[in-house]
Structures are given as C-alpha cells and as structure tokens.
Amino acid sequence: MNPANKLDQRNVPLYLRGLGCQVLRVTSRKSRAVIQIDRPIPQLQERAASFTENVNGQQRQAWFVHVDSCLVYWH
C-alpha cells in the first residue's frame, strides 16, 4: 500500500474484511488500533512476526503485523 492510498484507523477493518479476513475485535488505544482477526491471508502472513504470550498459566503463540497505523494479530 503506497502513501497515496493510506488508510486511517477506521478504514483498516473494512479493508481487512474486503481481503477476506474475519475481524473478531477492534480495540482503540491512544496511539493505534489493535485488531484481532480469525486467520490471516497470505499477504499478511508474509510480513508477520510471532510472539509467545502467557494467558492463565498457558503459553500460546500469536502473530502480528502492522497495517498502516494499526496492529493486526491472530492466534
């Protein structure tokens, strides 16, 4: 995505839905929106980084990618 067609935080969920992602949750933070999706499309997987999180004593791996000013993640 080039600067000429940059998205703002309100349009990123619509953009992701248009690509075929199911948006599960959108959380607004001060500096950026955090968007959870059910599963990524190949364009997102190519750019993704992974991290391990501990939730209630259980470890799980999640992946994330930045789409413009938003953080998009999935498990």
C-alpha positions in Angstrom: 0.0 0.0 0.0 1.5 3.3 -1.1 1.2 6.6 0.7 -1.4 7.9 -1.8 -4.0 5.4 -0.6 -3.1 5.2 3.1 -5.9 4.0 5.4 -6.9 5.6 8.7 -7.8 3.5 11.7 -11.5 3.4 10.9 -11.0 2.0 7.4 -8.5 -0.8 8.2 -11.2 -3.2 9.5 -13.2 -2.6 6.3 -10.0 -3.1 4.2 -9.3 -6.4 6.0 -12.9 -7.6 5.5 -12.6 -6.8 1.8 -9.5 -9.1 1.7 -11.5 -11.9 3.2 -10.4 -11.7 6.9 -13.0 -12.0 9.6 -12.5 -9.2 12.1 -13.1 -10.5 15.6 -12.4 -7.4 17.8 -11.2 -3.9 17.4 -9.7 -2.1 20.4 -8.7 1.5 20.2 -5.6 2.6 22.0 -4.0 6.1 22.3 -1.5 5.6 19.5 -3.1 2.9 17.4 -6.0 0.5 17.0 -5.5 -3.2 17.8 -7.4 -5.5 15.5 -7.9 -9.3 16.1 -8.7 -11.5 13.1 -9.6 -15.1 12.9 -7.0 -16.2 10.4 -4.6 -14.3 8.1 -4.5 -14.1 4.4 -1.1 -14.9 2.6 -0.3 -11.2 2.2 -0.4 -10.7 6.0 1.5 -14.0 6.8 4.4 -12.9 4.6 5.1 -9.8 6.8 4.1 -11.3 10.2 6.3 -11.6 13.3 5.4 -14.0 16.1 5.5 -13.8 19.9 4.7 -16.1 22.8 2.2 -15.0 25.5 1.2 -16.5 28.8 -2.5 -16.5 29.5 -3.7 -18.1 32.8 -0.6 -20.1 33.0 -0.9 -21.4 29.4 1.6 -20.5 26.7 0.4 -19.7 23.2 1.9 -18.3 20.1 0.4 -15.4 18.3 1.4 -13.5 15.2 1.1 -9.8 14.4 1.6 -7.3 11.5 1.3 -3.6 11.2 -1.3 -2.4 8.6 -0.7 1.4 8.3 -1.2 2.7 11.9 -3.0 -0.4 13.2 -1.7 -3.6 14.8 -3.4 -6.7 13.4 -2.9 -10.0 15.3 -4.2 -13.6 15.3 -3.5 -16.8 17.3 
